[in-house]
Amino acid sequence: MFEGMDMGGLQKMLEEAQKKAKEFEEKSESVEFTAKSGGGLVKVTANGKGEIIDIDIDDSLLEDKEALQILLISAINDVLKMAEQNKKSAAMNMFGGGFNPFSTGGSQS
């Protein structure tokens, strides 16, 4: 089944993939996304890993619990979508932009 396969080349590809994944993870921690709702009354910031790192709530919302909850949910959902889209885009770039573990080395037209 594995006759004729270059195991050394496969090992090198796997090491390269691990290196790229580690670089991606490190970069993800430093990227920040901010989503606003209610015209900026609520701001939620997440890092590239999708972790919420800051929430800013305007004082005027502290007396309206229901509005605060709605705006907070909206901003959190938006910022998490941003972080997820960034992950997908980075993964596509990693595999499409020069590093493709499934490539045989030739170019496709």
Accessible surface in RSA format (square Angstrom, percent):
REM  Atomic radii and reference values for relative SASA: ProtOr
REM  Chains: A
REM  Algorithm: Lee & Richards
REM  Probe-radius: 1.40
REM  Slices: 20
REM RES _ NUM      All-atoms   Total-Side   Main-Chain    Non-polar    All polar
REM                ABS   REL    ABS   REL    ABS   REL    ABS   REL    ABS   REL
RES MET A   1   201.58 104.4 130.09  86.1  71.50 170.2 117.01  99.5  84.57 112.0
RES PHE A   2   116.16  58.1 105.27  65.2  10.90  28.4 106.32  64.5   9.84  28.2
RES GLU A   3   162.41  93.2 133.70 101.2  28.71  68.3  59.91 115.9 102.50  83.7
RES GLY A   4    89.30 110.1   0.00   N/A  89.30 110.1  44.87 123.1  44.43  99.5
RES MET A   5    92.46  47.9  69.53  46.0  22.93  54.6  63.41  53.9  29.06  38.5
RES ASP A   6   103.60  72.6  87.39  87.0  16.21  38.3  42.48 100.0  61.12  61.0
RES MET A   7    98.85  51.2  91.35  60.5   7.50  17.9  80.62  68.5  18.23  24.1
RES GLY A   8    51.97  64.1   0.00   N/A  51.97  64.1  39.66 108.8  12.31  27.6
RES GLY A   9    28.80  35.5   0.00   N/A  28.80  35.5  24.65  67.7   4.15   9.3
RES LEU A  10    59.81  33.3  56.49  40.4   3.32   8.4  57.83  40.6   1.98   5.3
RES GLN A  11    98.09  54.9  96.50  70.5   1.59   3.8  35.68  76.0  62.41  47.3
RES LYS A  12   152.75  74.5 150.81  92.5   1.94   4.6  94.94  85.5  57.81  61.6
RES MET A  13    65.51  33.9  63.21  41.8   2.30   5.5  48.87  41.5  16.65  22.1
RES LEU A  14    97.46  54.3  96.98  69.4   0.48   1.2  97.08  68.2   0.38   1.0
RES GLU A  15    93.19  53.5  87.24  66.0   5.95  14.2  32.07  62.0  61.11  49.9
RES GLU A  16    64.90  37.3  62.52  47.3   2.38   5.7  21.42  41.4  43.48  35.5
RES ALA A  17    26.43  24.3  24.38  37.6   2.05   4.7  24.69  34.8   1.74   4.6
RES GLN A  18   129.51  72.4 120.90  88.4   8.61  20.5  42.45  90.4  87.06  66.0
RES LYS A  19   121.59  59.3 113.72  69.8   7.87  18.7  67.77  61.0  53.82  57.3
RES LYS A  20    68.02  33.2  66.05  40.5   1.97   4.7  14.68  13.2  53.34  56.8
RES ALA A  21    48.84  44.9  44.97  69.4   3.87   8.8  46.12  64.9   2.72   7.2
RES LYS A  22   135.30  66.0 130.86  80.3   4.44  10.6  78.52  70.7  56.78  60.5
RES GLU A  23    66.92  38.4  65.67  49.7   1.26   3.0  29.71  57.5  37.21  30.4
RES PHE A  24    59.76  29.9  56.61  35.1   3.14   8.2  59.34  36.0   0.42   1.2
RES GLU A  25    93.02  53.4  91.55  69.3   1.46   3.5  20.90  40.4  72.11  58.9
RES GLU A  26   100.79  57.9  90.51  68.5  10.28  24.5  42.13  81.5  58.66  47.9
RES LYS A  27   138.98  67.8 136.45  83.7   2.53   6.0  85.47  76.9  53.51  57.0
RES SER A  28     5.37   4.5   3.42   4.6   1.95   4.5   3.76   8.0   1.61   2.3
RES GLU A  29    93.28  53.6  77.32  58.5  15.96  38.0  19.97  38.6  73.31  59.9
RES SER A  30    89.88  75.9  58.60  78.2  31.28  72.0  52.35 111.5  37.52  52.6
RES VAL A  31    54.39  35.8  49.31  44.6   5.08  12.3  54.39  47.3   0.00   0.0
RES GLU A  32   112.34  64.5  85.16  64.4  27.19  64.7  19.35  37.4  93.00  75.9
RES PHE A  33    41.07  20.5  36.38  22.5   4.69  12.2  41.07  24.9   0.00   0.0
RES THR A  34    63.68  45.3  41.53  42.1  22.15  52.8  25.41  34.1  38.27  57.9
RES ALA A  35     3.74   3.4   1.39   2.1   2.35   5.4   3.74   5.3   0.00   0.0
RES LYS A  36   127.75  62.3 104.15  63.9  23.61  56.2  49.43  44.5  78.32  83.4
RES SER A  37    13.08  11.1   5.52   7.4   7.56  17.4  13.08  27.9   0.00   0.0
RES GLY A  38    33.24  41.0   0.00   N/A  33.24  41.0  19.89  54.6  13.34  29.9
RES GLY A  39    90.75 111.9   0.00   N/A  90.75 111.9  46.82 128.5  43.93  98.4
RES GLY A  40    24.43  30.1   0.00   N/A  24.43  30.1  10.58  29.0  13.85  31.0
RES LEU A  41    62.84  35.0  61.26  43.8   1.58   4.0  61.58  43.2   1.25   3.4
RES VAL A  42     0.01   0.0   0.00   0.0   0.01   0.0   0.01   0.0   0.00   0.0
RES LYS A  43    71.77  35.0  70.58  43.3   1.18   2.8  20.95  18.9  50.82  54.1
RES VAL A  44     0.00   0.0   0.00   0.0   0.00   0.0   0.00   0.0   0.00   0.0
RES THR A  45    16.54  11.8  16.54  16.8   0.00   0.0   6.07   8.1  10.47  15.8
RES ALA A  46     0.00   0.0   0.00   0.0   0.00   0.0   0.00   0.0   0.00   0.0
RES ASN A  47    11.12   7.7  11.12  10.7   0.00   0.0   1.23   2.9   9.89   9.6
RES GLY A  48     0.00   0.0   0.00   N/A   0.00   0.0   0.00   0.0   0.00   0.0
RES LYS A  49    71.23  34.8  57.25  35.1  13.98  33.3  29.15  26.2  42.08  44.8
RES GLY A  50    22.93  28.3   0.00   N/A  22.93  28.3   7.53  20.7  15.40  34.5
RES GLU A  51    86.90  49.9  81.73  61.8   5.17  12.3  39.02  75.5  47.88  39.1
RES ILE A  52    65.67  37.4  37.84  28.2  27.83  67.1  37.84  27.2  27.83  75.5
RES ILE A  53    83.29  47.4  46.63  34.7  36.66  88.4  54.69  39.4  28.60  77.6
RES ASP A  54    82.26  57.6  75.95  75.6   6.31  14.9  20.39  48.0  61.87  61.7
RES ILE A  55    74.97  42.7  48.40  36.1  26.57  64.0  48.43  34.9  26.55  72.0
RES ASP A  56    70.82  49.6  68.45  68.1   2.38   5.6  16.37  38.5  54.45  54.3
RES ILE A  57    51.66  29.4  32.88  24.5  18.78  45.3  32.90  23.7  18.76  50.9
RES ASP A  58    61.06  42.8  51.93  51.7   9.14  21.6  11.57  27.2  49.49  49.4
RES ASP A  59   112.58  78.9 102.70 102.2   9.88  23.4  33.72  79.4  78.86  78.6
RES SER A  60    77.39  65.4  47.72  63.7  29.67  68.3  53.83 114.6  23.56  33.0
RES LEU A  61    11.93   6.6  11.93   8.5   0.00   0.0  11.93   8.4   0.00   0.0
RES LEU A  62   113.79  63.4  84.23  60.3  29.56  74.3  84.73  59.5  29.06  78.2
RES GLU A  63   168.58  96.8 129.72  98.1  38.87  92.5  52.07 100.7 116.51  95.1
RES ASP A  64    70.75  49.6  67.21  66.9   3.54   8.4  22.52  53.0  48.23  48.1
RES LYS A  65   148.85  72.6 142.33  87.3   6.51  15.5  86.77  78.1  62.07  66.1
RES GLU A  66   121.03  69.5 118.34  89.5   2.68   6.4  38.86  75.2  82.17  67.1
RES ALA A  67    27.23  25.0  22.83  35.2   4.40  10.0  26.55  37.4   0.68   1.8
RES LEU A  68    29.80  16.6  29.80  21.3   0.00   0.0  29.80  20.9   0.00   0.0
RES GLN A  69    85.06  47.6  83.19  60.8   1.86   4.4  30.15  64.2  54.91  41.6
RES ILE A  70   103.67  59.0 100.82  75.1   2.85   6.9 102.35  73.7   1.32   3.6
RES LEU A  71    33.42  18.6  33.42  23.9   0.00   0.0  33.42  23.5   0.00   0.0
RES LEU A  72    40.29  22.4  40.29  28.8   0.00   0.0  40.29  28.3   0.00   0.0
RES ILE A  73   105.25  59.9 103.79  77.3   1.46   3.5 105.25  75.8   0.00   0.0
RES SER A  74    45.01  38.0  38.02  50.7   6.99  16.1  22.97  48.9  22.05  30.9
RES ALA A  75     0.00   0.0   0.00   0.0   0.00   0.0   0.00   0.0   0.00   0.0
RES ILE A  76    46.66  26.6  46.66  34.8   0.00   0.0  46.66  33.6   0.00   0.0
RES ASN A  77    71.63  49.4  69.35  67.0   2.28   5.5  11.49  27.7  60.14  58.1
RES ASP A  78    54.39  38.1  52.77  52.5   1.62   3.8   9.14  21.5  45.25  45.1
RES VAL A  79     0.00   0.0   0.00   0.0   0.00   0.0   0.00   0.0   0.00   0.0
RES LEU A  80    68.35  38.1  64.15  45.9   4.20  10.6  64.60  45.4   3.75  10.1
RES LYS A  81   141.39  69.0 134.14  82.3   7.25  17.3  88.89  80.0  52.49  55.9
RES MET A  82    77.98  40.4  69.18  45.8   8.79  20.9  70.00  59.5   7.98  10.6
RES ALA A  83     0.98   0.9   0.98   1.5   0.00   0.0   0.98   1.4   0.00   0.0
RES GLU A  84    79.36  45.6  78.44  59.3   0.92   2.2  33.72  65.2  45.64  37.3
RES GLN A  85   111.33  62.3 110.31  80.6   1.02   2.4  45.92  97.7  65.41  49.6
RES ASN A  86    42.03  29.0  36.94  35.7   5.08  12.2   6.95  16.7  35.08  33.9
RES LYS A  87    67.29  32.8  65.65  40.3   1.65   3.9  31.62  28.5  35.67  38.0
RES LYS A  88   116.67  56.9 111.96  68.7   4.71  11.2  64.10  57.7  52.57  56.0
RES SER A  89    50.91  43.0  44.99  60.0   5.92  13.6  21.82  46.5  29.09  40.7
RES ALA A  90    26.83  24.7  18.66  28.8   8.17  18.6  23.00  32.4   3.82  10.1
RES ALA A  91    39.33  36.2  37.08  57.2   2.25   5.1  39.32  55.4   0.01   0.0
RES MET A  92   141.61  73.3 137.50  91.0   4.11   9.8 103.52  88.0  38.09  50.5
RES ASN A  93    98.43  67.9  92.78  89.7   5.65  13.6  24.81  59.7  73.62  71.2
RES MET A  94    41.24  21.4  30.40  20.1  10.85  25.8  37.96  32.3   3.28   4.3
RES PHE A  95    79.48  39.8  76.85  47.6   2.64   6.9  77.05  46.7   2.44   7.0
RES GLY A  96    66.51  82.0   0.00   N/A  66.51  82.0  34.97  96.0  31.54  70.6
RES GLY A  97    62.53  77.1   0.00   N/A  62.53  77.1  32.37  88.8  30.16  67.5
RES GLY A  98    82.04 101.2   0.00   N/A  82.04 101.2  42.89 117.7  39.15  87.7
RES PHE A  99    18.81   9.4  17.43  10.8   1.38   3.6  18.46  11.2   0.35   1.0
RES ASN A 100    68.96  47.6  55.78  53.9  13.17  31.7  11.15  26.8  57.80  55.9
RES PRO A 101    27.26  19.9  19.95  18.2   7.31  26.6  20.67  17.1   6.59  41.0
RES PHE A 102   174.44  87.3 146.94  91.0  27.49  71.5 152.95  92.7  21.48  61.5
RES SER A 103    53.25  45.0  29.72  39.7  23.53  54.2  25.28  53.8  27.97  39.2
RES THR A 104   139.13  99.0  98.82 100.2  40.31  96.1  83.31 111.9  55.82  84.4
RES GLY A 105    73.51  90.6   0.00   N/A  73.51  90.6  38.19 104.8  35.31  79.1
RES GLY A 106    51.65  63.7   0.00   N/A  51.65  63.7  37.02 101.6  14.63  32.8
RES SER A 107   114.39  96.7  76.53 102.1  37.85  87.2  51.77 110.2  62.62  87.7
RES GLN A 108   180.56 101.0 145.32 106.2  35.24  83.9  51.13 108.8 129.44  98.2
RES SER A 109   163.75 138.4  80.50 107.4  83.25 191.8  83.41 177.6  80.34 112.6
END  Absolute sums over single chains surface
CHAIN  1 A     8079.4       6402.2       1677.2       4486.5       3592.9
END  Absolute sums over all chains
TOTAL          8079.4       6402.2       1677.2       4486.5       3592.9
